[in-house]
Amino acid sequence: MPDILVVDDDPNLREVVTYALSRAGFSVRTVRDGREALAEVDRHPPDLVVLDVMMPELDGLEVCRRIRAKGRLPIVFLSSRDEEVDRVLGLEMGGDDYITKPFSTRELVARVRAVLRRAAPPDPHETAEQALSWQGLRLDPASRRVFVNDAEVTLTATEFEMLRALLRAPGRVLRRDTLAEATYGPGHHVADRTLDSHVSRMRRKLRDAGIDPITAVRGVGYRLGQ
């Protein structure tokens, strides 16, 4: 039973989200602010955090930044702000998904399941996929780890799946809709700007590690290699 930590300063929203996720079969814990969230993550890391953006004292973006400094724990943002710049900022801070209020609880559950699916280790009963590599870049599906010249690069679950899709087709241009389906699964609508934000953050991490393997093809998508 996946363990979900819900972080929101609105008690009514915490109750609604808890009810929806519990009915869907998740174990749910709640906290009311960012400082409590960080303490809870340190004390007993959950499988995923549902994180409100607008909170007093320590907002969700700062909480996300501090969580990301320690690892790849999946994060789904909740926000009353639907401006594109806010969505992009949340994703570039390391969020795996961003849901605006008001939202359907059915959509929330579906998004949480999708992020957990992307973050889950491979099924040991399935045929193990071999490591994928390209010019000093190596992705190991079994351990869900990425290396550049043997130095590990920490990616979110979403970034990992995007890079895996690109490594499976080196030199080939992947359209945005193809990349979205490979990352999120079929039937999941993803705005182009959302996809671009994930790719931008992933490319920045790889450049920091000394490699820049992904090329943007204007108006189409992305390609591994020049």
N, CA and C of each residue as an Amber inpcrd file, in Angstrom:
protein
   678
   0.8500000  -1.1910000   0.0000000   0.0000000   0.0000000   0.0000000
   0.8890000   1.2460000   0.0000000   0.9370000   1.9860000  -1.1060000
   1.7930000   3.1770000  -1.1560000   1.4170000   4.1900000  -0.0820000
   2.4380000   4.8280000   0.4760000   2.2720000   5.7850000   1.5600000
   2.3760000   7.2040000   0.9950000   1.3220000   8.0020000   1.1600000
   1.2700000   9.3530000   0.6050000   1.2720000  10.3730000   1.7360000
   2.1230000  11.3920000   1.6130000   2.1300000  12.5020000   2.5590000
   1.4590000  13.6980000   1.8940000   0.3780000  14.1980000   2.5040000
  -0.3640000  15.3500000   1.9850000   0.0080000  16.5710000   2.8170000
   0.4590000  17.6280000   2.1310000   0.9070000  18.8450000   2.8160000
   0.0570000  20.0130000   2.3430000  -0.7780000  20.5580000   3.2430000
  -1.6360000  21.6890000   2.8780000  -2.0970000  22.3740000   4.1490000
  -2.1480000  23.7110000   4.1200000  -2.5640000  24.4420000   5.3210000
  -4.0770000  24.5560000   5.4460000  -4.8260000  24.0660000   4.4540000
  -6.2880000  24.1020000   4.4760000  -6.8270000  22.7690000   5.0020000
  -7.4150000  22.7460000   6.2040000  -7.8890000  21.4750000   6.7790000
  -8.9820000  20.8170000   5.9510000  -9.8250000  21.6100000   5.3070000
 -10.8820000  21.0260000   4.4810000 -10.3030000  20.3100000   3.2720000
  -9.3090000  20.9190000   2.6480000  -8.6920000  20.2750000   1.5020000
  -7.9380000  19.0220000   1.9280000  -7.2610000  19.0750000   3.0560000
  -6.5660000  17.8790000   3.5490000  -7.5590000  16.7380000   3.7300000
  -8.7320000  17.0620000   4.2510000  -9.7450000  16.0330000   4.4800000
 -10.2390000  15.4380000   3.1680000 -10.4900000  16.2980000   2.1810000
 -10.9890000  15.8250000   0.8740000  -9.9450000  14.9390000   0.1930000
  -8.6990000  15.4010000   0.1800000  -7.6370000  14.6490000  -0.4740000
  -7.3870000  13.3240000   0.2460000  -7.3890000  13.3630000   1.5620000
  -7.1910000  12.1370000   2.3360000  -8.2830000  11.1160000   2.0420000
  -9.5260000  11.5760000   1.9980000 -10.6410000  10.6750000   1.7310000
 -10.4960000  10.0380000   0.3430000 -10.1820000  10.8580000  -0.6630000
 -10.0710000  10.3540000  -2.0350000  -8.9330000   9.3480000  -2.1750000
  -7.7820000   9.6680000  -1.6130000  -6.6340000   8.7700000  -1.7390000
  -6.8150000   7.4970000  -0.9170000  -7.4240000   7.6260000   0.2550000
  -7.6770000   6.4410000   1.0830000  -8.6370000   5.4850000   0.3920000
  -9.6910000   6.0300000  -0.2150000 -10.6460000   5.1940000  -0.9490000
  -9.9740000   4.4850000  -2.1210000  -8.9340000   5.1180000  -2.6700000
  -8.2230000   4.5250000  -3.8090000  -7.1880000   3.4910000  -3.3710000
  -7.0650000   3.2840000  -2.0670000  -6.1860000   2.2290000  -1.5780000
  -4.8330000   2.6830000  -1.0820000  -4.6590000   3.9980000  -0.8890000
  -3.3880000   4.5060000  -0.4060000  -3.4220000   4.7000000   1.1120000
  -2.2560000   4.5850000   1.7200000  -2.0840000   4.9890000   3.1080000
  -1.7330000   6.4700000   3.1020000  -2.4320000   7.2700000   3.9190000
  -2.2810000   8.7190000   3.8340000  -1.9170000   9.3110000   5.1910000
  -0.9050000  10.1820000   5.1760000  -0.5660000  11.0090000   6.3290000
  -0.7100000  12.4660000   5.9130000  -1.0070000  13.3330000   6.8550000
  -1.1600000  14.7540000   6.5280000  -0.3690000  15.6240000   7.5010000
   0.1140000  16.7470000   6.9790000   0.7170000  17.7890000   7.8070000
   0.2150000  19.1280000   7.2790000   0.3450000  20.1800000   8.0790000
  -0.2940000  21.4420000   7.7350000   0.6410000  22.5240000   7.2210000
   1.9670000  22.2820000   7.2530000   2.8630000  23.3160000   6.7360000
   4.1770000  22.7020000   6.2680000   5.0030000  23.5490000   5.6660000
   6.2400000  23.0740000   5.0720000   7.2400000  22.5300000   6.0620000
   7.3520000  23.1560000   7.2140000   8.3190000  22.6870000   8.2060000
   7.9300000  21.3060000   8.7330000   6.6430000  21.1070000   8.9810000
   6.1860000  19.7840000   9.4060000   6.4380000  18.7570000   8.3060000
   6.2770000  19.1820000   7.0550000   6.4910000  18.2600000   5.9390000
   7.9390000  17.7780000   5.8930000   8.8780000  18.7070000   6.0230000
  10.2850000  18.3180000   5.9720000  10.6500000  17.3940000   7.1350000
  10.1010000  17.6870000   8.3120000  10.3690000  16.8310000   9.4710000
   9.7950000  15.4320000   9.2480000   8.6010000  15.3620000   8.6550000
   7.9530000  14.0650000   8.4200000   8.7030000  13.2640000   7.3580000
   9.1750000  13.9480000   6.3230000   9.9470000  13.2640000   5.2840000
  11.2420000  12.6990000   5.8640000  11.8970000  13.4570000   6.7290000
  13.1230000  12.9690000   7.3590000  12.8320000  11.8020000   8.3030000
  11.7140000  11.9120000   9.0330000  11.3890000  10.8870000  10.0320000
  10.9760000   9.5740000   9.3830000  10.1180000   9.6700000   8.3760000
   9.5870000   8.4570000   7.7380000   9.2360000   8.7950000   6.2890000
  10.1890000   8.6540000   5.3710000   9.9560000   9.0680000   3.9820000
   8.7550000   8.3480000   3.3640000   7.8280000   9.0930000   2.7650000
   6.6770000   8.4860000   2.0930000   7.0740000   8.0220000   0.6990000
   6.1230000   7.4330000  -0.0060000   6.3630000   7.0490000  -1.4000000
   6.1280000   8.2180000  -2.3490000   5.3270000   9.1960000  -1.9090000
   5.0140000  10.3670000  -2.7310000   4.4920000  11.4810000  -1.8360000
   4.7630000  12.7310000  -2.2290000   4.2580000  13.8850000  -1.4950000
   3.2880000  14.6570000  -2.3780000   2.0840000  14.9270000  -1.8600000
   1.1390000  15.8490000  -2.4870000   1.3330000  17.1720000  -1.7620000
   1.8240000  18.1880000  -2.4850000   2.3650000  19.3760000  -1.8400000
   1.6940000  20.6550000  -2.3310000   1.0640000  21.3750000  -1.4080000
   0.4780000  22.6700000  -1.7460000   1.5950000  23.6870000  -1.9890000
   1.4000000  24.5550000  -2.9640000   2.4140000  25.5600000  -3.2770000
   2.3420000  26.7370000  -2.3150000   1.1320000  27.2870000  -2.1240000
   0.9610000  28.5080000  -1.3420000   0.7080000  28.1890000   0.1220000
   1.7600000  28.2540000   0.9290000   1.6430000  28.0310000   2.3700000
   2.4330000  29.1100000   3.1010000   2.0120000  29.4730000   4.3110000
   2.7450000  30.4850000   5.0720000   4.0940000  29.9660000   5.5480000
   5.0020000  30.8880000   5.8060000   6.3390000  30.6280000   6.3380000
   7.2410000  29.9210000   5.3270000   6.9250000  28.6710000   4.9910000
   7.7560000  27.8940000   4.0800000   6.8470000  27.3620000   2.9780000
   6.9510000  27.9380000   1.7760000   6.0200000  27.5320000   0.7270000
   6.4460000  26.2220000   0.0730000   5.5390000  25.7080000  -0.7680000
   5.7730000  24.4040000  -1.3700000   6.9940000  24.3540000  -2.2680000
   7.3250000  25.4480000  -2.9600000   8.4910000  25.4620000  -3.8370000
   9.7840000  25.2850000  -3.0390000   9.8560000  25.9400000  -1.8890000
  11.0380000  25.8060000  -1.0470000  11.1130000  24.4050000  -0.4410000
   9.9600000  23.8660000  -0.0500000   9.9310000  22.4950000   0.4690000
  10.4270000  21.5300000  -0.6070000   9.9440000  21.7210000  -1.8240000
  10.3700000  20.8770000  -2.9370000  11.8790000  20.9800000  -3.1510000
  12.4010000  22.2030000  -3.1250000  13.8390000  22.3970000  -3.3360000
  14.6520000  21.6410000  -2.2910000  14.2160000  21.6860000  -1.0420000
  14.9620000  21.0120000   0.0240000  14.8450000  19.4940000  -0.0820000
  13.6650000  19.0020000  -0.4770000  13.5090000  17.5610000  -0.6760000
  14.3760000  17.0990000  -1.8340000  14.3830000  17.8820000  -2.9200000
  15.1590000  17.5170000  -4.1060000  16.6640000  17.5250000  -3.8200000
  17.1060000  18.3340000  -2.8700000  18.5260000  18.3700000  -2.5280000
  18.9830000  17.0540000  -1.9020000  18.0170000  16.2580000  -1.4340000
  18.3530000  15.0060000  -0.7490000  18.0510000  13.7630000  -1.5880000
  17.2020000  13.8920000  -2.6200000  16.8710000  12.6860000  -3.3750000
  15.7540000  12.9040000  -4.3710000  15.1860000  11.7940000  -4.8320000
  14.2500000  11.8320000  -5.9480000  12.8160000  11.4860000  -5.5360000
  12.4520000  11.7420000  -4.2920000  11.1050000  11.4630000  -3.8110000
  10.0610000  12.1130000  -4.7230000   9.0910000  11.3640000  -5.2680000
   8.0920000  11.9440000  -6.1800000   7.2380000  13.0120000  -5.4930000
   6.9710000  14.1060000  -6.2350000   6.2050000  15.2380000  -5.7030000
   5.1500000  15.6540000  -6.7120000   3.9050000  15.7800000  -6.2320000
   2.8060000  16.3180000  -7.0360000   2.3640000  17.6160000  -6.3850000
   2.4790000  18.7160000  -7.1180000   2.0820000  20.0190000  -6.5950000
   0.5690000  20.2260000  -6.7070000   0.0130000  20.9040000  -5.7000000
  -1.3450000  21.4320000  -5.7650000  -1.2380000  22.9510000  -5.6790000
  -1.9730000  23.6600000  -6.5210000  -1.8860000  25.1180000  -6.4700000
  -3.1620000  25.7620000  -6.9690000  -3.4980000  26.9020000  -6.3770000
  -4.6280000  27.6970000  -6.8460000  -4.1990000  28.6210000  -7.9750000
  -2.9040000  28.6460000  -8.2840000  -2.3660000  29.5210000  -9.3220000
  -2.1880000  28.7230000 -10.6090000  -2.8950000  29.1570000 -11.6590000
  -2.8930000  28.4290000 -12.9200000  -2.1290000  29.1640000 -14.0140000
  -1.3800000  30.1950000 -13.6380000  -0.5820000  30.8870000 -14.6370000
   0.5280000  29.9590000 -15.1420000   0.8210000  30.0450000 -16.4210000
   1.8180000  29.1540000 -17.0070000   3.1670000  29.2960000 -16.3180000
   3.5300000  30.5240000 -15.9470000   4.8220000  30.7380000 -15.3120000
   4.8940000  30.0050000 -13.9770000   3.7850000  29.9310000 -13.2360000
   3.7780000  29.2260000 -11.9540000   3.9250000  27.7200000 -12.1630000
   3.2210000  27.2080000 -13.1640000   3.3040000  25.7820000 -13.4720000
   4.7330000  25.4070000 -13.8830000   5.3040000  26.2200000 -14.7560000
   6.6590000  25.9400000 -15.2240000   7.6490000  26.0040000 -14.0700000
   7.5020000  27.0130000 -13.1950000   8.4040000  27.1440000 -12.0570000
   8.3140000  25.9150000 -11.1540000   7.0900000  25.4500000 -10.8910000
   6.9210000  24.2710000 -10.0460000   7.5970000  23.0460000 -10.6240000
   7.4600000  22.8500000 -11.9240000   8.0770000  21.6930000 -12.5670000
   9.5960000  21.8440000 -12.6170000  10.0750000  23.0560000 -12.8600000
  11.5170000  23.2550000 -12.9230000  12.1710000  23.1500000 -11.5440000
  11.3870000  23.3480000 -10.4920000  11.9140000  23.1440000  -9.1410000
  12.0460000  21.6630000  -8.8170000  11.4360000  20.8140000  -9.6590000
  11.5870000  19.3800000  -9.4640000  10.2980000  18.6310000  -9.2280000
   9.1490000  19.2920000  -9.3700000   7.8760000  18.5900000  -9.2300000
   7.6640000  17.6050000 -10.3720000   7.0250000  16.4830000 -10.0870000
   6.7180000  15.4920000 -11.1270000   5.4030000  15.8050000 -11.8260000
   4.5230000  16.5140000 -11.1500000   3.2590000  16.9160000 -11.7650000
   2.7350000  18.1350000 -11.0170000   1.7550000  18.8230000 -11.6380000
   1.2470000  20.0870000 -11.1010000  -0.2470000  20.1320000 -11.3830000
  -1.0490000  20.1650000 -10.3280000  -2.5060000  20.1560000 -10.4570000
  -3.0560000  21.4510000  -9.8780000  -3.9370000  22.1040000 -10.6250000
  -4.4910000  23.3660000 -10.1470000  -5.8470000  23.1700000  -9.4650000
  -6.0880000  23.9920000  -8.4570000  -7.3610000  23.9800000  -7.7370000
  -8.3540000  24.9010000  -8.4360000  -9.6420000  24.5690000  -8.4290000
 -10.2280000  23.3160000  -7.9360000  -9.9340000  22.1660000  -8.8920000
  -9.9000000  20.9640000  -8.3680000  -9.5650000  19.8100000  -9.1960000
 -10.5170000  18.6600000  -8.8850000 -10.6060000  17.7500000  -9.8140000
 -11.3850000  16.5350000  -9.6120000 -10.5610000  15.5620000  -8.7790000
 -11.1620000  14.9710000  -7.7490000 -10.4220000  13.9860000  -6.9490000
 -10.0620000  12.7700000  -7.7920000 -10.8980000  12.4750000  -8.7820000
 -10.5770000  11.3560000  -9.6820000  -9.2990000  11.6580000 -10.4610000
  -9.1700000  12.9190000 -10.9120000  -7.9530000  13.3110000 -11.6260000
  -6.7430000  13.2460000 -10.7090000  -6.8970000  13.7160000  -9.4790000
  -5.7970000  13.6710000  -8.5210000  -5.3110000  12.2400000  -8.3250000
  -6.2440000  11.3240000  -8.1020000  -5.8740000   9.9230000  -7.8910000
  -5.1540000   9.3760000  -9.1210000  -5.6580000   9.7070000 -10.3110000
  -5.0340000   9.2210000 -11.5420000  -3.6170000   9.7610000 -11.6920000
  -3.4330000  11.0380000 -11.3580000  -2.1010000  11.6440000 -11.4770000
  -1.1290000  11.0210000 -10.4720000  -1.6020000  10.8000000  -9.2480000
  -0.7580000  10.1800000  -8.2280000  -0.3420000   8.7830000  -8.6730000
  -1.2850000   8.0180000  -9.1770000  -0.9680000   6.6630000  -9.6530000
   0.0550000   6.7000000 -10.7850000  -0.1110000   7.6610000 -11.6980000
   0.8010000   7.7580000 -12.8410000   2.2230000   8.0770000 -12.3840000
   2.3580000   9.0110000 -11.4400000   3.6920000   9.3590000 -10.9460000
   4.3120000   8.1770000 -10.2040000   3.5360000   7.4910000  -9.3830000
   4.0530000   6.3240000  -8.6700000   4.4750000   5.2290000  -9.6430000
   3.7190000   5.0660000 -10.7180000   4.0620000   4.0520000 -11.7210000
   5.4030000   4.3810000 -12.3650000   5.6280000   5.6650000 -12.6600000
   6.8990000   6.0540000 -13.2650000   8.0660000   5.8700000 -12.2980000
   7.7890000   6.0360000 -11.0070000   8.8540000   5.9560000 -10.0080000
   9.1130000   4.5400000  -9.5210000   8.2220000   3.6090000  -9.8460000
   8.3210000   2.2520000  -9.3030000   9.4980000   1.4980000  -9.9110000
  10.1490000   0.6360000  -9.1240000  11.2100000  -0.2090000  -9.6810000
  10.6140000  -1.2230000 -10.6480000  11.4110000  -1.7520000 -11.5470000
  10.8880000  -2.7180000 -12.5150000  10.3180000  -3.9540000 -11.8390000
   9.3360000  -4.5510000 -12.4700000   8.7550000  -5.8000000 -11.9840000
   9.7820000  -6.9160000 -12.1680000  10.1910000  -7.5850000 -11.0750000
  11.2250000  -8.6270000 -11.1980000  10.7810000  -9.8130000 -12.0440000
   9.4650000  -9.9640000 -12.2410000   8.9600000 -11.0810000 -13.0400000
   9.0000000 -10.7730000 -14.5290000   9.2050000  -9.5060000 -14.8720000
   9.3160000  -9.1450000 -16.2740000  10.7640000  -9.2720000 -16.7270000
  10.9590000  -9.4200000 -18.0440000  12.3040000  -9.5080000 -18.5910000
  13.0580000  -8.2150000 -18.2970000  14.2000000  -8.3530000 -17.6720000
  14.9740000  -7.1700000 -17.2840000  15.5130000  -6.4640000 -18.5190000
  15.3370000  -5.1460000 -18.5610000  15.8750000  -4.3580000 -19.6570000
  17.3420000  -4.0650000 -19.3940000  18.1460000  -4.2270000 -20.4250000
  19.5730000  -3.9700000 -20.2960000  19.8180000  -2.4700000 -20.1140000
  20.9660000  -2.1500000 -19.5220000  21.3470000  -0.7510000 -19.3720000
  21.4620000  -0.0930000 -20.7440000  21.0850000   1.1730000 -20.8090000
  21.1520000   1.9440000 -22.0450000  22.2910000   2.9440000 -21.9240000
  23.0690000   3.0850000 -22.9740000  24.2170000   3.9940000 -22.8840000
  24.4250000   4.7430000 -24.1910000  25.0580000   5.9060000 -24.0670000
  25.3710000   6.7440000 -25.2270000  26.4570000   7.7400000 -24.8430000
  27.6610000   7.5350000 -25.4080000  28.7680000   8.4790000 -25.2570000
  28.9690000   8.9840000 -23.8250000  29.2160000   8.0830000 -22.9220000
  29.4840000   8.4560000 -21.5350000  28.2610000   8.5640000 -20.6550000
  27.0700000   8.4870000 -21.2680000  25.8130000   8.5380000 -20.5200000
  25.2710000   7.1190000 -20.3920000  24.9210000   6.7190000 -19.1710000
  24.4040000   5.3570000 -18.9530000  23.1820000   5.4030000 -18.0440000
  22.1450000   4.7010000 -18.4400000  20.9100000   4.6040000 -17.6660000
  20.6600000   3.1400000 -17.3370000  20.5130000   2.8520000 -16.0580000
  20.2870000   1.4810000 -15.5970000  18.8380000   1.3250000 -15.1540000
  17.9830000   0.6660000 -15.9440000  16.5710000   0.5210000 -15.5810000
  16.3570000  -0.2660000 -14.2910000  17.2230000  -1.2330000 -14.0100000
  17.0320000  -2.0800000 -12.8270000  17.1650000  -1.2780000 -11.5320000
  18.1600000  -0.4200000 -11.4690000  18.3740000   0.3780000 -10.2580000
  17.7720000   1.7740000 -10.3590000  17.2710000   2.1260000 -11.5670000
  16.7170000   3.4460000 -11.8380000  17.7390000   4.5360000 -11.4990000
  18.9600000   4.3110000 -11.9680000  20.0330000   5.2840000 -11.7410000
  20.6300000   5.6970000 -13.0790000  21.1440000   6.9310000 -13.1150000
  21.7400000   7.4930000 -14.3220000  23.1570000   7.9460000 -13.9870000
  24.0830000   7.6770000 -14.9010000  25.4740000   8.0340000 -14.6770000
  26.0220000   8.7740000 -15.8960000  26.8740000   9.7590000 -15.6460000
  27.6500000  10.4120000 -16.6870000  29.1130000  10.1980000 -16.3360000
  29.7950000   9.3970000 -17.1710000  31.2060000   9.0550000 -16.9010000
  31.3810000   8.5360000 -15.4760000  30.4700000   7.6370000 -15.0820000
  30.4960000   6.9470000 -13.7780000  30.1060000   7.8280000 -12.5880000
  29.7920000   9.0970000 -12.8200000  29.2860000   9.9590000 -11.7460000
  27.7570000   9.9700000 -11.8170000  27.0910000   9.7020000 -10.6930000
  25.6340000   9.5980000 -10.7110000  24.9750000  10.9650000 -10.8350000
  23.9170000  11.0250000 -11.6440000  23.0820000  12.2030000 -11.8130000
  21.6920000  11.8670000 -11.2900000  21.1800000  12.6420000 -10.3500000
  19.8800000  12.3630000  -9.7500000  18.7740000  12.9920000 -10.5810000
  17.8940000  12.1410000 -11.1310000  16.7580000  12.5980000 -11.9180000
  15.4600000  12.2640000 -11.2030000  14.4220000  13.0500000 -11.4490000
  13.0960000  12.6980000 -10.9580000  12.5720000  11.5210000 -11.7660000
  11.4700000  10.9140000 -11.3040000  10.8840000   9.7850000 -12.0190000
  10.4880000  10.1750000 -13.4390000   9.9410000  11.3840000 -13.5950000
   9.5270000  11.8520000 -14.9140000  10.7260000  12.0540000 -15.8180000
  11.7710000  12.6900000 -15.3110000  12.9760000  12.9140000 -16.1060000
  13.6230000  11.6000000 -16.5140000  13.6160000  10.6380000 -15.6020000
  14.2050000   9.3310000 -15.8860000  13.4980000   8.6700000 -17.0690000
  12.1600000   8.6810000 -17.0560000  11.4090000   8.0430000 -18.1400000
  11.6110000   8.7700000 -19.4650000  11.7240000  10.0840000 -19.4360000
  11.9880000  10.8330000 -20.6660000  13.3470000  10.4630000 -21.2430000
  14.3580000  10.4070000 -20.3840000  15.6910000  10.0680000 -20.8530000
  15.7220000   8.6330000 -21.3730000  15.0110000   7.7350000 -20.7100000
  14.9770000   6.3490000 -21.1910000  14.3880000   6.2780000 -22.5990000
  13.2990000   7.0300000 -22.8430000  12.6770000   7.0290000 -24.1710000
  13.6570000   7.5360000 -25.2290000  14.4110000   8.5830000 -24.9070000
  15.3730000   9.1290000 -25.8600000  16.5390000   8.1710000 -26.1010000
  16.9980000   7.5060000 -25.0450000  18.1060000   6.5580000 -25.1860000
  17.7120000   5.3260000 -25.9750000  16.4350000   4.9990000 -25.9880000
  15.9630000   3.8500000 -26.7670000  15.9670000   4.1430000 -28.2700000
  16.0520000   5.4300000 -28.6290000  15.9840000   5.8000000 -30.0450000
  17.0260000   6.8590000 -30.3730000  18.3170000   6.5660000 -30.1870000
  19.3590000   7.5740000 -30.4390000  19.3490000   8.0360000 -31.8950000
  19.4670000   9.3400000 -32.0790000  19.5020000   9.9060000 -33.4130000
  18.1470000  10.1480000 -34.0340000  17.1000000   9.6440000 -33.4010000
  15.7550000   9.7840000 -33.9460000  15.0170000  10.9130000 -33.2200000
  14.3010000  11.7400000 -33.9800000  13.5210000  12.8130000 -33.3720000
  12.2370000  12.2260000 -32.7820000  12.0330000  12.4380000 -31.5070000
  10.7960000  12.0110000 -30.8520000   9.8760000  13.2230000 -30.7470000
   8.7110000  13.1130000 -31.3700000   7.7380000  14.1850000 -31.2550000
   7.3120000  14.3360000 -29.7960000   6.8230000  15.5200000 -29.4560000
   6.4020000  15.7650000 -28.0750000   5.3200000  14.7780000 -27.6300000
   4.3460000  14.4740000 -28.5070000   3.2940000  13.5480000 -28.0950000
   3.8340000  12.1370000 -27.8960000   4.8200000  11.7410000 -28.7010000
   5.4510000  10.4250000 -28.5410000   6.2230000  10.3580000 -27.2330000
   6.9540000  11.4240000 -26.9330000   7.7280000  11.4730000 -25.6940000
   6.8080000  11.5010000 -24.4810000   5.6920000  12.2230000 -24.5830000
   4.7330000  12.2870000 -23.4830000   4.1220000  10.9190000 -23.2150000
   3.7640000  10.1940000 -24.2770000   3.1540000   8.8700000 -24.0830000
   4.1580000   7.8980000 -23.4860000   5.4200000   7.9770000 -23.9300000
   6.4490000   7.0980000 -23.3770000   6.7040000   7.3850000 -21.9080000
   6.5090000   8.6380000 -21.5120000   6.7880000   9.0540000 -20.1340000
   5.5990000   8.8600000 -19.2130000   4.4250000   9.3130000 -19.6510000
   3.2440000   9.3210000 -18.7960000   2.3090000   8.1510000 -19.0350000
   2.4340000   7.4770000 -20.1800000   1.5020000   6.4330000 -20.5410000
   0.4370000   6.9800000 -21.4750000  -0.2980000   6.0960000 -22.1350000
  -1.3210000   6.5300000 -23.0940000  -2.4950000   7.2240000 -22.4130000
  -3.0940000   8.1820000 -23.1250000  -4.3040000   8.8350000 -22.6350000
  -4.0800000   9.9250000 -21.6170000  -2.8300000  10.3270000 -21.4000000
  -2.5280000  11.3570000 -20.3980000  -2.1140000  12.6250000 -21.1400000
  -2.9800000  13.6400000 -21.1330000  -2.6640000  14.8740000 -21.8490000
  -1.6040000  15.6730000 -21.0890000  -0.5870000  16.0810000 -21.8190000
   0.4910000  16.8710000 -21.2350000   0.7270000  18.0840000 -22.1330000
   0.6470000  19.2790000 -21.5630000   0.8980000  20.4930000 -22.3330000
   2.3490000  20.5300000 -22.7960000   2.5630000  21.1020000 -23.9910000
   3.9200000  21.1780000 -24.5340000   4.8630000  21.8940000 -23.5730000
   4.3790000  22.9640000 -22.9450000   5.2520000  23.7290000 -22.0510000
   5.6320000  22.9060000 -20.8100000   4.7140000  22.0700000 -20.3610000
   5.0210000  21.1910000 -19.2320000   6.1210000  20.2100000 -19.6110000
   5.9720000  19.5980000 -20.7820000   6.9830000  18.6530000 -21.2620000
   8.3300000  19.3530000 -21.4210000   8.3120000  20.5300000 -22.0240000
   9.5500000  21.2860000 -22.2330000  10.2340000  21.6210000 -20.9060000
   9.4360000  21.9010000 -19.8780000  10.0100000  22.2340000 -18.5670000
  10.7620000  21.0470000 -17.9820000  10.1810000  19.8560000 -18.1000000
  10.8620000  18.6500000 -17.6080000  12.1640000  18.4090000 -18.3730000
  12.1030000  18.5320000 -19.6980000  13.2980000  18.3080000 -20.5110000
  14.3670000  19.3500000 -20.1870000  13.9530000  20.6030000 -20.0170000
  14.8990000  21.6740000 -19.7100000  15.6380000  21.3840000 -18.4060000
  14.9140000  20.9570000 -17.3960000  15.5480000  20.6580000 -16.1040000
  16.4960000  19.4610000 -16.2350000  16.0800000  18.4400000 -16.9750000
  16.9290000  17.2700000 -17.1710000  18.2140000  17.6440000 -17.9110000
  18.0780000  18.4600000 -18.9570000  19.2610000  18.8740000 -19.7260000
  20.2270000  19.6700000 -18.8490000  19.6910000  20.5060000 -17.9800000
  20.5390000  21.3010000 -17.0960000  21.3460000  20.3890000 -16.1630000
  20.7200000  19.3560000 -15.6520000  21.4260000  18.4150000 -14.7710000
  22.5380000  17.6870000 -15.5330000  22.2340000  17.2660000 -16.7620000
  23.2400000  16.5550000 -17.5550000  24.3870000  17.4830000 -17.9440000
  24.0740000  18.7440000 -18.2770000  25.1370000  19.7040000 -18.6010000
  26.0300000  19.9500000 -17.3940000  25.4230000  20.0400000 -16.2140000
  26.2130000  20.2240000 -14.9960000  27.1680000  19.0570000 -14.7680000
  26.7720000  17.8790000 -15.2730000  27.6170000  16.6860000 -15.1340000
  28.6330000  16.5600000 -16.2620000  28.5810000  17.4760000 -17.2380000
  29.6050000  17.5030000 -18.2740000  29.2100000  16.9450000 -19.6180000
  27.8950000  16.7710000 -19.8580000  27.4520000  16.2320000 -21.1400000
  26.1780000  16.9530000 -21.5610000  26.0200000  17.1530000 -22.8640000
  24.8240000  17.8380000 -23.3760000  24.2950000  17.0490000 -24.5790000
  23.6480000  15.9120000 -24.3400000  23.3340000  14.9940000 -25.4340000
  22.0050000  15.2310000 -26.1350000  21.1590000  16.1100000 -25.5950000
  19.7950000  16.2430000 -26.1150000  19.6700000  17.5010000 -26.9600000
  19.1120000  17.3270000 -28.1390000  18.9010000  18.4400000 -29.0590000
  17.4150000  18.7100000 -29.2160000  17.0250000  19.9760000 -29.0840000
  15.6430000  20.3680000 -29.3320000  15.4550000  20.6010000 -30.8270000
  14.4040000  20.0080000 -31.3860000  14.0640000  20.2050000 -32.7860000
  12.8430000  21.1080000 -32.8130000  13.0490000  22.3450000 -33.1900000
  12.0310000  23.3830000 -33.0740000  10.7010000  22.9710000 -33.7100000
   9.6370000  23.0940000 -32.9100000   8.2950000  22.8110000 -33.3930000
   7.9610000  21.3420000 -33.5160000   8.9080000  20.4620000 -33.1700000
   8.6610000  19.0210000 -33.3370000   8.8420000  18.2650000 -32.0180000
  10.0700000  18.2580000 -31.4970000  10.3270000  17.4790000 -30.2890000
  11.7910000  17.4960000 -29.9300000  12.3240000  16.3190000 -29.5700000
  13.6960000  16.2130000 -29.0790000  14.3890000  14.9960000 -29.6720000
  15.7230000  15.0670000 -29.6930000  16.5250000  13.9820000 -30.2460000
  17.7630000  13.7870000 -29.3710000  18.1620000  12.5480000 -29.1880000
  19.4290000  12.2480000 -28.5190000  20.5240000  12.2950000 -29.5640000
  21.4360000  13.2240000 -29.4310000  22.4950000  13.4070000 -30.4220000
  22.2550000  14.6330000 -31.2760000  23.2750000  15.0810000 -31.9550000
  23.2030000  16.2830000 -32.7780000  22.5840000  15.9840000 -34.1410000
